[in-house]
Each structure stands twice: as C-alpha cells, then as structure tokens.
C-alpha cells in the first residue's frame, strides 16, 4: 500500500475518538475551574496575600472560606441561560446558532490533544469534533449568558453534580446559589475620575480564557444591577503591560506583556485580556495530575511537558492547586485518573507557593464618568469549560485622591 495511510488504522483511530467521546459524556466529571478577584477588596473576600488558595486572609470568616466559588456554570455562546450542566446544552437555542467571534490567535487552549491511553479529566467536555470548545465563553468574549454578574455561590442555584462534583459547592456558611449581588458590601474603594487603577486576579484551577472589568452605578434600594448595565460601562486596560506578583510581596512584581483583545468582543470593541498563565498541554492541561515525578518541576504528568502557549515567566505554567486538592478543601483530586498519584504534603506546599501569584492590570477610569457609588464586576470567560467566573467590588467615583473606607 506504499506510504499512504492504513484504512484499518484510520478506522480504529476514529473509533477510539468516538469511544472517548462516549465515555467522557457518560461520566459525572468534576469541573474544577476556579479563579478569584484579589484586588480591589471585594464581596467574595479575595486577597492578594492568599492568591491561588481560594481563601481570604481570615478563612474562618464568611465568605473568605471560598473566594473562588462564585461563578456561572454551564454557560455557552448561543444560549439564553446557563444551566450548570458540563455541556451547557439545556436552554440553548436550537442548533447552536452562534459561531465563535474570537480570532484564533487569541485562543488560550489551542492544544486539545486527547491523552493516550485515554484518561478522563474533570472538565466535562464531549469530544464530538476537533473543536469541542467551540461554543465555550472565551470563543466569543462577553456573549455567553450569565445568571449573575457577581457570581452564584457554587455556580448555580442548586447542586447539580454532587459533592464535590464539579467543584460547584458554595463557601461554608453560604447557601448554594446565593447571588453575589446580594452579599454584604465590601470595603469601599475610592477611585478618582480619569485615574489609572490596579486590579488583580488569581487562579486555583486554570481553564484558560480571559477577562474584562466593568462598572455599573449602584442601584436603588429595590433594584439590582444587571449584566446589561455592566456592558454599558466596560473599562479599558492601560497599555500592554501587566504584572505577576507572588502574594503580597510587592518586591516580587515582574512586568510581562499582556495579550489584549478587542476583536469579536461584546459589547463591540470592549477590551479583554487573555489570562496570561498557560495550562499544560492536551485537553486536560495538568488537571488533577497529582505529585510530579520530574526532578525540579512542580507541575505533574506528561501533559506538562508542553504548554498551551509561552509562559509569561519561565516555569510559570500549569493548572493550579487543584493539581493536588479540590478548591478550598483538603480532599485530593489526584488519583482520579490513571497515572496520577496523591500529592505529599510537601508537594502540596510547593504547588501552593508556585500558584500564590496575582495577575495585575491597570484599568482606566473614564474622566467623564458621573460621580457616585458603583459596583465593579470582574468577568472571566473560560475556554476549556462552559463557565464564567465573576465577583464584584464596591467602588465610589470621586474627584478626590484614592482611598479605602
């Protein structure tokens, strides 16, 4: 048959992909994507000092015992609502009418290689095509629906995937489905009109994608903010530089080049930033890979021999603390998949130190913005999963110097 492809081999490859797809859809996969707003002070309780841990500086206080547990689950472009299902199918318009708007050069998860032998990850994907992330939020930034612009505790109104399931559980002491818009106000931050202000996020489980910051005037007593309101006040980023900083240690701050996106975004022309930390390669990206057997490398498993894109700092890549543990729990994720092993306590601490990192941007406060009280919404659209992470902070726009109250 010469050097051409073997029809029998090709047929077997297709059968393997179809079998993988069937198994992936049939299993109750946990979905671990978890990000946190760490600055300014916010209603989810995030802190730069404790970045990457899903906890604030005093985890005994609610909601600082689960700062990365505020999100919208099962949200896909072309849908009217989110439904908390891994595939986000229920509630979609028929035939998934919306196509991706994001240019491919801004993708955060270009490597969708299935592991061989097949391992089943925690991301809830169905491998129905060569581009099964096609309808996930980052593929059309800002277009996927959300149930709350400030996030829901546990990702949806009720538990859907069991415990710990897809990581969709609320902070202890917070009712599942609590709307972040109804949480007590955070420490109020005062921003001057026309000023440049720092904002920061961290990751506990990296599903790629990117984020935007928006404002909405504080509503009246019997009103609440809406996604449409936030879409009227998107903030621009300042320049093409952002920074990484480990914990609260300002001396560790390192500049990196940001990937800004304003093509194919919603509202039209709004500016987004691709999350700068690449996951490991393959469809799983290092998810629940456990302890590393590679000397000198914290990230575990063969997927971490490569990355989704170039790391911003040498060695800074991977999945996050859920490489070892469920978000904000001491329950191990490692061992879920063939080939992974439980992290030792020493390895857990190494992973914590690596991902105790903040990703800092500067945003521009419009000079013509009316004075008064606002909510700041950080919105992170994922690519590997059909999820949108959100958190809100209380901001006052003034003509006076910046301060916290």
C-alpha positions as CSV (number, residue, x, y, z in Angstrom):
1,X,0.0,0.0,0.0
2,X,3.0,2.3,-0.2
3,X,3.5,5.2,2.2
4,X,-0.3,6.1,2.2
5,X,-2.4,5.8,5.4
6,X,-3.7,2.5,6.5
7,X,-7.5,2.5,6.2
8,X,-7.9,0.0,9.1
9,X,-5.7,2.1,11.3
10,X,-7.6,5.2,10.4
11,X,-10.9,3.5,11.2
12,X,-9.6,2.4,14.6
13,X,-8.4,5.9,15.4
14,X,-11.9,7.2,14.6
15,X,-13.4,4.5,16.8
16,X,-11.1,5.5,19.7
17,X,-12.1,9.1,19.4
18,X,-15.8,8.1,19.4
19,X,-15.4,5.8,22.3
20,X,-13.5,8.6,24.2
21,X,-16.4,10.9,23.5
22,X,-18.9,8.4,24.8
23,X,-17.0,7.8,28.0
24,X,-16.4,11.4,28.6
25,X,-20.1,12.3,28.2
26,X,-21.2,9.3,30.3
27,X,-19.1,10.0,33.3
28,X,-20.1,12.5,36.1
29,X,-17.0,14.7,35.6
30,X,-16.0,17.2,38.2
31,X,-15.2,20.7,36.7
32,X,-12.5,22.4,38.7
33,X,-12.2,25.8,37.0
34,X,-11.7,28.4,39.8
35,X,-10.5,31.9,39.7
36,X,-10.6,34.8,42.2
37,X,-10.6,38.5,42.2
38,X,-7.9,39.6,44.6
39,X,-7.9,43.4,44.2
40,X,-9.7,45.6,44.9
41,X,-11.3,44.4,48.1
42,X,-14.5,42.6,47.0
43,X,-17.6,40.8,48.1
44,X,-16.1,37.3,47.5
45,X,-13.4,38.0,50.1
46,X,-10.4,37.6,47.8
47,X,-6.9,38.8,48.8
48,X,-3.6,39.2,47.1
49,X,-1.7,37.7,50.1
50,X,-3.6,34.4,49.7
51,X,-3.8,34.2,45.9
52,X,-4.3,30.8,44.5
53,X,-5.7,29.2,47.6
54,X,-9.4,30.0,47.2
55,X,-9.2,31.6,50.7
56,X,-9.0,35.1,52.1
57,X,-6.7,36.3,54.8
58,X,-9.1,35.1,57.5
59,X,-10.7,31.8,56.2
60,X,-12.8,31.5,59.4
61,X,-14.9,34.4,58.2
62,X,-17.6,34.1,55.6
63,X,-17.0,34.2,52.6
64,X,-13.2,34.1,52.9
65,X,-13.5,30.3,53.2
66,X,-14.2,30.0,49.5
67,X,-13.3,33.1,47.4
68,X,-13.1,31.1,44.2
69,X,-16.5,29.6,44.4
70,X,-18.5,32.4,42.8
71,X,-19.3,31.7,39.2
72,X,-21.8,30.8,36.5
73,X,-21.8,27.2,35.4
74,X,-23.0,25.7,32.1
75,X,-22.9,28.9,30.0
76,X,-22.3,28.7,26.2
77,X,-22.4,31.2,23.4
78,X,-25.7,30.9,21.5
79,X,-27.6,30.1,24.7
80,X,-30.2,32.2,26.5
81,X,-29.4,30.9,30.0
82,X,-26.7,29.0,31.9
83,X,-27.8,25.5,33.2
84,X,-24.9,24.1,35.3
85,X,-24.5,21.1,33.0
86,X,-21.0,20.3,31.9
87,X,-22.1,20.7,28.2
88,X,-24.4,23.6,28.8
89,X,-26.9,22.2,26.3
90,X,-30.2,22.7,28.1
91,X,-31.7,26.1,27.3
92,X,-29.7,26.7,24.2
93,X,-31.3,28.0,21.0
94,X,-31.8,25.2,18.5
95,X,-28.7,24.1,16.5
96,X,-26.3,26.3,18.5
97,X,-26.7,29.3,16.1
98,X,-23.8,31.5,17.2
99,X,-20.4,30.9,15.9
100,X,-17.1,31.9,17.6
101,X,-16.1,35.5,17.1
102,X,-12.6,35.4,18.7
103,X,-9.7,35.3,16.2
104,X,-7.8,32.1,16.6
105,X,-4.6,33.9,17.5
106,X,-6.1,34.9,20.9
107,X,-7.1,31.3,21.9
108,X,-5.9,30.2,25.3
109,X,-6.4,26.5,24.7
110,X,-5.2,25.6,21.2
111,X,-4.0,22.1,22.2
112,X,-6.9,19.7,22.5
113,X,-4.9,16.5,22.2
114,X,-6.6,13.6,23.9
115,X,-4.3,11.6,26.2
116,X,-3.2,8.2,25.1
117,X,-4.1,5.9,26.8
118,X,-7.4,7.8,27.3
119,X,-7.7,9.5,30.7
120,X,-10.8,11.2,31.8
121,X,-10.4,14.7,33.0
122,X,-12.5,16.9,35.2
123,X,-13.7,19.4,32.6
124,X,-17.0,17.9,31.4
125,X,-16.2,18.0,27.7
126,X,-17.8,16.0,24.9
127,X,-15.3,15.3,22.2
128,X,-17.8,15.5,19.3
129,X,-15.4,17.2,16.9
130,X,-11.9,18.5,16.6
131,X,-13.0,21.7,18.3
132,X,-15.2,20.8,21.2
133,X,-14.5,24.0,23.0
134,X,-16.1,25.9,20.1
135,X,-19.1,27.2,22.0
136,X,-17.4,27.9,25.3
137,X,-17.5,31.5,26.6
138,X,-13.9,32.7,25.6
139,X,-14.6,31.8,22.0
140,X,-16.9,34.9,21.9
141,X,-15.9,37.1,24.8
142,X,-18.8,38.7,26.6
143,X,-21.5,36.9,24.5
144,X,-22.2,33.9,26.8
145,X,-25.1,34.4,29.2
146,X,-24.6,34.7,33.0
147,X,-27.1,34.2,35.8
148,X,-25.3,36.8,37.9
149,X,-22.6,39.4,37.1
150,X,-21.3,38.9,40.6
151,X,-21.4,35.1,40.5
152,X,-23.5,32.5,42.2
153,X,-22.2,30.6,45.2
154,X,-21.4,27.1,43.8
155,X,-22.0,28.2,40.2
156,X,-25.8,27.6,40.1
157,X,-29.0,27.9,42.1
158,X,-29.0,24.3,43.3
159,X,-26.4,21.5,43.4
160,X,-26.3,19.6,40.1
161,X,-23.3,17.4,40.0
162,X,-23.0,16.0,43.5
163,X,-20.3,16.8,46.1
164,X,-17.5,17.6,45.4
165,X,-18.7,17.0,41.9
166,X,-17.6,19.7,39.5
167,X,-16.2,21.9,42.3
168,X,-19.6,23.6,42.3
169,X,-20.2,23.9,46.0
170,X,-20.5,27.2,48.0
171,X,-18.3,28.6,50.7
172,X,-19.2,27.1,54.1
173,X,-22.0,29.1,55.7
174,X,-23.3,30.4,52.4
175,X,-26.4,29.0,50.8
176,X,-25.9,27.2,47.5
177,X,-26.9,29.6,44.7
178,X,-26.5,32.8,46.8
179,X,-26.3,35.6,44.4
180,X,-23.1,37.7,44.8
181,X,-25.1,40.8,44.1
182,X,-26.9,40.2,47.4
183,X,-23.7,39.7,49.5
184,X,-22.8,42.4,52.1
185,X,-20.8,45.3,50.7
186,X,-17.0,45.0,50.6
187,X,-14.6,47.6,52.0
188,X,-15.4,50.5,49.7
189,X,-12.6,51.7,47.3
190,X,-12.5,55.3,46.1
191,X,-11.3,55.9,42.6
192,X,-10.7,59.3,41.0
193,X,-12.1,60.1,37.6
194,X,-9.5,59.9,34.9
195,X,-7.1,57.9,37.1
196,X,-5.4,54.6,36.4
197,X,-6.2,51.8,39.0
198,X,-4.8,48.4,39.8
199,X,-6.9,45.3,39.6
200,X,-5.7,41.7,40.2
201,X,-6.9,38.1,39.9
202,X,-5.5,34.7,40.8
203,X,-6.2,31.1,39.8
204,X,-7.0,27.9,41.7
205,X,-7.9,25.8,38.7
206,X,-6.8,27.0,35.2
207,X,-9.3,26.7,32.4
208,X,-7.8,29.4,30.3
209,X,-9.9,32.1,28.7
210,X,-9.7,35.8,29.6
211,X,-11.4,38.6,31.5
212,X,-12.8,42.1,31.5
213,X,-13.6,44.7,34.1
214,X,-16.9,46.7,34.1
215,X,-18.7,49.2,36.2
216,X,-22.4,49.8,36.9
217,X,-24.0,52.6,39.0
218,X,-25.1,51.3,42.4
219,X,-28.9,50.6,42.1
220,X,-31.7,51.9,44.3
221,X,-32.9,50.0,47.3
222,X,-35.5,47.9,45.4
223,X,-33.4,47.4,42.2
224,X,-30.4,45.3,41.4
225,X,-27.5,45.6,38.9
226,X,-27.8,43.7,35.6
227,X,-25.4,42.3,33.1
228,X,-26.8,44.8,30.6
229,X,-25.8,47.7,32.9
230,X,-22.2,46.4,33.3
231,X,-22.0,46.1,29.5
232,X,-22.7,49.8,29.2
233,X,-19.6,50.7,31.3
234,X,-16.6,48.5,30.2
235,X,-13.2,49.7,31.3
236,X,-10.2,49.9,29.1
237,X,-6.8,48.5,30.2
238,X,-3.8,50.8,30.3
239,X,-1.1,49.8,27.9
240,X,0.1,46.3,27.0
241,X,2.0,45.6,30.2
242,X,0.7,43.6,33.2
243,X,2.5,42.2,36.2
244,X,2.8,39.0,38.1
245,X,3.3,39.2,41.9
246,X,3.6,36.5,44.4
247,X,1.3,37.1,47.4
248,X,1.5,40.5,49.0
249,X,5.3,40.7,48.2
250,X,5.5,43.8,46.0
251,X,9.2,43.2,45.5
252,X,8.4,40.1,43.5
253,X,6.4,42.1,41.0
254,X,7.5,41.3,37.5
255,X,6.3,43.0,34.2
256,X,5.0,40.8,31.4
257,X,3.5,41.6,28.0
258,X,-0.3,41.4,28.0
259,X,-2.4,39.9,25.2
260,X,-5.3,42.4,24.8
261,X,-8.4,41.6,22.8
262,X,-11.0,43.9,21.3
263,X,-11.9,42.0,18.2
264,X,-15.1,39.9,18.3
265,X,-15.9,41.0,21.9
266,X,-19.2,42.1,23.5
267,X,-20.0,44.9,23.8
268,X,-18.4,45.7,20.5
269,X,-14.9,47.0,20.8
270,X,-14.7,46.3,24.6
271,X,-11.3,45.3,25.8
272,X,-10.4,41.9,27.3
273,X,-7.2,40.3,28.4
274,X,-6.2,36.7,27.7
275,X,-5.4,35.0,31.0
276,X,-1.6,35.1,31.0
277,X,-0.9,31.7,32.7
278,X,-0.9,28.8,30.2
279,X,-2.2,25.5,31.3
280,X,-0.2,22.4,30.4
281,X,-0.8,20.8,27.0
282,X,-3.6,18.5,25.9
283,X,-7.2,18.6,26.7
284,X,-6.7,18.2,30.5
285,X,-4.0,20.8,30.9
286,X,-2.5,19.2,34.0
287,X,-5.8,18.8,35.8
288,X,-5.7,16.6,38.9
289,X,-2.3,15.3,37.9
290,X,-1.0,14.9,41.4
291,X,2.6,14.9,42.5
292,X,5.4,15.5,40.0
293,X,7.9,12.8,39.2
294,X,10.1,15.2,37.2
295,X,13.0,16.5,39.3
296,X,12.9,20.2,39.7
297,X,9.4,20.6,38.2
298,X,6.3,21.2,40.3
299,X,3.8,20.5,37.5
300,X,2.9,16.8,37.1
301,X,2.2,14.4,34.3
302,X,3.2,14.1,30.6
303,X,0.8,16.9,29.6
304,X,3.1,19.3,31.4
305,X,6.0,18.5,29.0
306,X,4.4,21.3,26.9
307,X,2.2,24.3,27.5
308,X,-0.8,25.9,25.7
309,X,1.3,28.9,24.9
310,X,4.5,30.5,26.0
311,X,4.7,31.1,29.8
312,X,5.0,34.7,30.8
313,X,7.8,33.8,33.2
314,X,10.0,30.7,32.9
315,X,8.4,27.9,34.9
316,X,5.1,29.7,35.5
317,X,2.5,27.5,33.9
318,X,0.1,24.7,34.9
319,X,-3.3,24.1,36.4
320,X,-3.1,25.5,39.9
321,X,-3.6,24.0,43.3
322,X,-6.3,21.6,42.0
323,X,-3.4,19.7,40.6
324,X,-3.5,18.2,44.2
325,X,-6.6,19.3,46.0
326,X,-10.2,20.3,45.4
327,X,-10.8,24.0,45.7
328,X,-10.9,25.1,49.4
329,X,-11.0,21.5,50.6
330,X,-8.4,19.0,51.8
331,X,-9.9,16.3,49.5
332,X,-7.3,15.1,47.0
333,X,-8.0,15.4,43.3
334,X,-5.0,13.3,42.4
335,X,-5.8,9.6,41.9
336,X,-8.9,10.3,40.0
337,X,-7.1,9.5,36.8
338,X,-4.9,6.6,35.8
339,X,-1.2,7.5,36.1
340,X,-1.6,10.2,38.8
341,X,-0.7,9.8,42.4
342,X,-1.6,11.7,45.6
343,X,0.5,14.7,46.4
344,X,2.6,14.5,49.5
345,X,2.2,17.4,52.0
346,X,5.5,18.8,50.8
347,X,4.3,18.7,47.2
348,X,1.1,20.5,48.2
349,X,3.1,23.2,49.7
350,X,5.3,23.5,46.6
351,X,2.3,23.8,44.4
352,X,0.8,26.4,46.8
353,X,4.0,28.5,46.6
354,X,4.1,28.4,42.8
355,X,0.5,29.4,42.3
356,X,0.4,32.0,45.1
357,X,0.5,34.5,42.3
358,X,-1.5,37.5,41.3
359,X,-2.0,38.8,37.7
360,X,-2.2,42.6,37.9
361,X,-3.5,45.0,35.3
362,X,-4.1,48.8,35.3
363,X,-7.6,50.0,34.2
364,X,-8.5,53.5,33.1
365,X,-11.4,55.2,35.0
366,X,-13.2,57.4,32.4
367,X,-12.7,61.1,33.0
368,X,-16.4,61.8,32.2
369,X,-17.8,59.1,34.4
370,X,-20.6,60.6,36.7
371,X,-19.6,60.8,40.4
372,X,-21.2,58.4,42.8
373,X,-21.3,54.8,44.0
374,X,-20.7,51.8,41.6
375,X,-20.2,48.1,41.5
376,X,-17.1,46.8,39.7
377,X,-17.7,43.5,38.0
378,X,-14.8,41.3,37.0
379,X,-15.9,38.8,34.4
380,X,-13.7,35.8,33.3
381,X,-14.9,33.8,30.3
382,X,-13.4,30.3,30.3
383,X,-12.3,28.4,27.2
384,X,-11.7,24.8,28.4
385,X,-15.1,24.7,30.2
386,X,-18.5,26.4,29.7
387,X,-18.1,28.6,32.8
388,X,-17.9,32.3,33.6
389,X,-16.2,33.5,36.8
390,X,-17.4,36.7,38.4
391,X,-17.0,38.8,41.5
392,X,-18.0,42.3,42.5
393,X,-16.3,45.1,44.4
394,X,-17.9,48.3,45.8
395,X,-16.4,51.5,44.3
396,X,-17.0,55.2,44.7
397,X,-16.0,57.5,41.9
398,X,-14.8,60.9,43.1
399,X,-12.7,63.8,42.2
400,X,-10.7,63.3,45.4
401,X,-7.5,61.3,46.0
402,X,-7.9,57.5,46.0
403,X,-8.5,55.7,49.3
404,X,-10.2,52.8,51.0
405,X,-13.1,53.0,53.5
